[in-house]
């Protein structure tokens, strides 16, 4: 197999969605951690539910709706200014350590992003983090009017990059995205960022619960072809594949 | 509007999915509460993800896969006998208090269940709880080869019961199901079983986190037509509608 393109998920893979926590704690105090975890889980749920229901909802609006859900559930007043500050952080999330280094090392290949984010969100994110020039395309699933893991999303890659599905190495830390990309027919590298420490009892907080729920491989069909620990492991995987 | 049929969601609406907790605690000790919450959340996630991915997976297999995920995440050995005992409880979940009383009071109308469960699971559940004779039909979404809230699921009702969508009062405690049924065009009664107590801080356990995530109205379009506190409030809602 020759890898002609490496395609990256954005949220949770290149960009740390948990990097909203600092601001959430600044703005929501002792509820900040809870808001962070409820927000991300509800954002994912809304993407899946909206994908199933139809209705072509913008990911920015879904992200805002899930933030408002999280604030209300946590008992934090839904102040428009507070919401705007947290939403703005979503356009300026931190890159994971080593992301730029890994992308630079892969720059001889065709690189792209395929994300649930809206085109505007992704363009802003890529520009803010200064990695725009490294990508041949930044693909929003909005072009398919649904959300991952709907196969119509992964099919966008072939069209946008002019490559066959067997020539793509898809990279994600999200278990559901790994399952969807693998079912579609990509080769997949799963960045295993850790499913948390095995708990001693049921007495765990929201951050640990989130890790258990989201950090592990999903039981939804064939698993990833490669399990790696960090983005910086990618160049050697790609080199092995040719 | 005349209500010609009342259609009930099963899991979480007529039947208490949290009633697996007792057995989970018996079998998994201090991890039982954690297993209970991870299991249910992952089961829901898998239904939505499989619905989006396609693949027509049976809900019984999804439920088993999500149980194994939950056990592994909690650090409990995936023993086949333990799994079988917990799975068996899914065929014999407790009816919510007042369920039989409410169904009896509504027995002059056409009643049905529409559930993500497989036909086998639902038939077993309805038989174990002795309410089978009260229903005109027990409809598994498997007939539509997808899961709620895909509109194809709700469309099964019209065909199965011979009623128009505007003649149906759909009853669910699940926010995502309310959103899907409402978007489809049913009149909807939401059983608000409580989104948990507003927490004082981020320091909450899995059961409370589950309630915050699942017990509230979703921000996915128009809300329910009726908000009720218990199944026993239904006869008066139905009487009002005619």
Interface residues (C-beta under 8 A of the other chain):
Chain A: X30 X31 X32 X33 X34 X37 X38 X41 X42 X45 X46 X48 X49 X50 X51 X52 X53 X54 X55 X65 X66 X68 X69 X72 X73 X74 X75 X146 X147 X148 X149 X150 X151 X176 X179 X180 X183 X195 X196 X198 X199 X200 X201 X202 X203 X204 X205 X206 X209 X212 X213 X216 X218 X219 X220 X221
Chain B: X30 X31 X32 X33 X34 X35 X37 X38 X41 X42 X45 X46 X48 X49 X50 X51 X52 X53 X54 X55 X65 X66 X68 X69 X72 X73 X74 X75 X146 X147 X148 X149 X150 X151 X176 X179 X180 X183 X195 X196 X198 X199 X200 X201 X202 X203 X204 X205 X206 X209 X212 X213 X216 X218 X219 X220 X221
